[in-house]
Every structure is written in C-alpha cells, then in structure tokens.
Amino acid sequence: MPSDAVGIRKRTGFVLAGGASRRMGTDKALLPWGDGTLLEHMTRKLAAVAGRVCVVGRGDLPDRRPERGPVEGIATALSVTATEDNLIVAVDLPELDPAFLQYLAGRLEKSRSGLLTCRVAGRTPLCLGIRAGCIDAVDRYLDSGKRSLRGLLGTIDHETVDEKQIRSAGFPVDMFRNLNAPEDLPRPPAP
C-alpha cells in the first residue's frame, strides 16, 4: 500500500456543521452545492485525505454542549476520534482544495506542536490540524467560559501556516473565503 494511503488511514476528518446560520438565514450545510449539498461537498473533500470523516453538530454526533460555538465542535471531535492526527474544517469553506488539506496533514505529521492553524488576511479560518492529545487543553479553555478560536490559540502550543507559506506551496489564499450570508453565495451565470 502506498505511504500516502497509510497516512490517510491514520487520520480522521471532521466537518463542523452545527452552527445556527443566522446571517445566512437558512442552514448552510443544506445549501445546494455542486451535485449535492454543501455538507456533502465538504465531506467528499475530507474523504480524499482522511480514512474516516465525521460530521459534528448534527445527526449522530451533536455537540456535547450545544450553543458553545466552533471550539465546542473541536472538543466534540477530539472526544470521539480514534486517531492521533485530525483535520477539522468548517462546513462553509467550499473552495478548500483537497491537495491543500493533504499539505496541511503532512505539516501536522511533521510538527512538534499539537495544533496547526492557518492565518489569512489577519484571520484564522476554521481549517486546522489537531492532535487528539489537545482535548484536555480545549476542554479547560471551554470550562473557563471562553469560546473563541483565536483565544484558544493562546492556550495551546501551535504552529501557523501563513499566507506566504500557503502561496509558496502553490495554493491560492482565496480558497478560505467562507459563506456567511446570502451575498457570499456565487451568482448563477447569466442566461
């Protein structure tokens, strides 16, 4: 078996899809995208680089403690993972390239840090690599009453992949454009 196939089997992918989608006005995960829904689209992207893909925030894997935001989704994912290395993405990042996710997974495997994040245009999109061993730090952070992803980064030894590194690896930084509101959706082609 090729070594990349072994690596894929050794990691789990998680799509965080438990948000309220208030600004969008409808459940983002169920928006039509390609030949299915946005959730199906993101699940396929992760399936290309992870041996198992789970959806957090709905169905069989609801957030352990609802209404606590995406960091709770991360904690929920880490509480059920069977692999040390994990990729976690938000459902609303449809332009993420599976080749970039493979690159991110490779960086996580080589990293001495337990958390690998991206930094683009001064923000941290919800696309990260994280080791299962970080669960205690994530739970402590949530138990302190805090919920922001940026705040979590101050509590866990992490490595950041910045815009320059993303571009140097051959990826466009606009793949991190997320869908928050109806105006973020692509316009259908003119007739």
N, C-alpha and C positions, 0 to 999 in steps of 0.2 A: 504494500500500500504506500503511495507517495506520502512524503512527510507532511505536505500541506493538508492532506486528508486526515492524518493523525491529529494535527493541530486543531482542525475543525471539530473533530470529535471531542477534544479536550476542553471545549469552551461552550458556554450557554449564552444565547442571545435573549434579551428581554426588550419588548416594546412596551413603553409606558403609555397606557391609553385610558387612564381613569379620570382625566380632567373634566371639568364641567362644561368646557367650550362656551363660556358665557359670551365672549366677544364674537365668536363665530355665529352664535345663535342657533346652532344645531350641533349634534355630536360629530366632531371632526373625524373620529375613527370610521364613521359610516359614510363619509363623503365619497362619491364616485371618483375613482382614480384608475386610469388605465382600463384593464378588463375586470375590475372588481372594486373593492373599497380601499380607502387609504390604509386601513389596518391590514388588509390582505397584502397590499403593496409593500408595506414596511416589513411584514412578516417574511415575505419572499426575499427581500434584501438581506435580512439577517440569516435566513436559512442558507444563503450562499456561503456564509463564513462561520456558522456555528452548527454544532451537531444537534442541538435542541433549541427550539425557540418557544418562549412562553410570552403570553400577553398578561401584563399586570394591570389591575384596576377594573377588571370586569370578568364575567364568566366564572371559571373555576379558580381564578386567582385574584380575588378582590384585594384591595389594600388592607393590610392588617388593621390599621386605624384610619378610617376614611377621613377626608377633609383636611389632611395634613400636607397636601402638595406632593410634588415630584420626589422630594427626598424620602418621603414615606414609601413611594413606589420603589425607590432604590433599596430601601431597607426590606421591603417585602420580597423583592427579587433575591436579595442576598440570603434571606431566611429560608428559601426553598432550593437554592442552587445546589447541584451535585458536582459542580466543577470549581476549581480554584479561580480560573480566569473567566470573566464575564463581560459581555458587551451590552450596554444599555442605551437605548435611543428613545426619543420622544416620537409619538405617532405622527407628529406634524412636521417632519423633516423629509419630505418625499424625494428630494433631489440628492440625498446622500448616495454616494457611489459605493457599491459593494467592494470595489477594489480599495477604496479608502478605508472601509471597515476592516478589510484584511490587513492593510497597512497599520491601522490602529491596534489590531490584535497582535501583530508582530512586535510593535513597540511595547505593548504591555508585557509580553513574554520576556523581553529583554530588560525591562525596567526594574529598578530596585525599589520603586515606590509601589504602594498598593492601589493607587488611583491615577489614571491618565485622563486628562481633560483636554479640550480644545479651547482656544481663545481666538475669537474672530471679531473684528470691529469693536473691541472693548467689551465684548460679552462672552459668556460661557454657554454655548448651546448644549442642550441635553443630548450629548453624544459622548459616551465615555467608556473607558475600560476600567474595570474594578475587580479586585481580588476578593474572594469570599471572606477572607480574614478581616476585612474592613467593617464587618457588620456591627461589632461592638462599638466602634467609634461613631458609626452612623446612628445607632440606637441612643448612645449617650447624648449626641447632638440633638436629636429629636426630643429626648426626655428633658432637655434643658429648656424646651419651649421654642426652640428656633427651627426654622423651616426652609431657609433659602439655600440654594445650591452654592452660591458664592460664599456664604458663611461657612458651609460645610468644608470648603477647601482650606479654611484656616485651621481646621481641626485634624486633618489627615495629611500625612506626608504624600504629596502628589507631584506629578510631572505634567507640564503643559506643552501641548503641541500648538505652536503659534502660527499665525498667518504665513510668515516667511517659510517655516518648515513645511506647511501644507502645500504652498506653491512650489517649493523646491522638490517635493515628492511628486509633482505633476498633477495636482488636483486644484480645481477652482474653488475659491473660498465662498462663492455664492451658492454652493450646494448646501450651505447651512441656513438658507432662507427658510423660515418656518411659516406656517399658515395659522394665523391667529384670528383674522377677521375676513369677512366676505371679499373685501377688496384685495386680499392677498392671493385669492384664487386665480389661476390662469384664465384669461379670457378665451372663449371659444373662437376659432378662426372665423373671419367674416365670410358670408356666403358669396 
